[in-house]
Amino acid sequence: MNKDFTIFQKEFKKYQRLFGLAGYRVYFKHEKLDEKFAEIRINHGGLVATVVLNKELSEKDVAFKDVRADAKHEALHLLIGRLCGNAKYRHATLCEIDEAAEELVIKLEELIKEK
């Protein structure tokens, strides 16, 4: 297995645990993506996420490759995914958006500790 892909998976799983997103079943793919370092596809109803790392970066992008940062970035998308999904849904109620926002705030309270 590709070293970068292994690191990417490990880092994503670390942030998945840290962000309290253990309820999601996560699958990883290493495939060509157009114009992206990585991406996440989320099925909130099924609590499934597919996280993809680009395996064919353009020459201009290779210098900016950071699989650890990319994994964290995609995990953050999973963290805010429900809120974004509700906001984009045409018939989302204010209550659904408020619930998703509250869920995010509670997770962030756990992540951001007083010093």
N, C-alpha and C positions, 0 to 999 in steps of 0.2 A: 504494500500500500504506500502511496505517496506520503512523504514526511509532512508536507504542509497540510494535507487533508487530515492526517492523524491529529496534528496540533489543533487544527480548526475544530474538529469534533470534540476534543478534550476541553478546549476553552469554552465552546458553546455549552456543553454539559455543566461546566463549572458555573457559568452565569445563569443557566436555567435553574440550578439548585439555589443559588444566591437570591434570585428574584422570586423564589417561591412558585415556580411554574412546573412543578413535578407532575402535575396532572396531565400534561401534554405528552403524548407519545411522539417521539421525534425520529424522523428518518433523515439520513444524510445522502446526498448525491454529489458526485464530482464530475461535472459536465460543462460543456461550453455554454457560456452566457454572453449575450451581446451587450457590450458597454457597461458591464457591472463586474465588481469583484466577487460579490455573493448576493444571494437573495433568499427570502423565506416565503413559503406558501403555507397559509394557515387555514385549517378547517376548524373553526371554533366549535361548531356543533358536535363534531366528532372528537374534539380535543387532539387533533393530529397536526403536526407541522412537518414540512419537508424543507430542509435547509440545504442550499446548493452553493458549493464553492466553484468558482470558475476555474476550469483546468487549462484554458487557453487564453491567457492575458495577451493583449497587444504589446508590442515592444515598448511603446510609450508608457504603458501602465506598470510594467514589471518593476521599475524603480520605486513605485509607490506601494508595492505589495506588503501587506501586514496582516497575516491570517489571524493573529490574536485579536487585533482591533476589529477585523471583519466579523469574527465570531461574536464579540461583545455587541457590535452594532446590530447584528441579526437577532441576538437574544433580547436586546432592547425593543426591537420591533415586535417580538413575541409578547413582551411585557405590556406594550401599549396596544397590541393588536385588537383586543376586544373593544376598547374604546374607539379606535379608528373604524373598525367594522360597523359598530352601531352608528357612528356619526355619518358614515357613507350610505347606510341603508336608508332607502327612501322613506320607509314608514317607521323609523325608530321613534319611540316615544321619549319624551323628556325623562321619564322615570328610568328607562333602559340606559340612557346616556348617563344619568346621575348615578345609577348603580355601578356602571363600568368605571366611572371616575372615582367613586368611593373605593372600589376594589383596588384601583391603582394607588390611591393615596395611602391606604392601609399597608400595601406592600412597600411603598416608599418609606413609610414611617419605620418599618422594620430595618430597612437598608440604611437609613440616615439616622445614626445614633448621636446623642448628645455627647460632647466631650467634657 
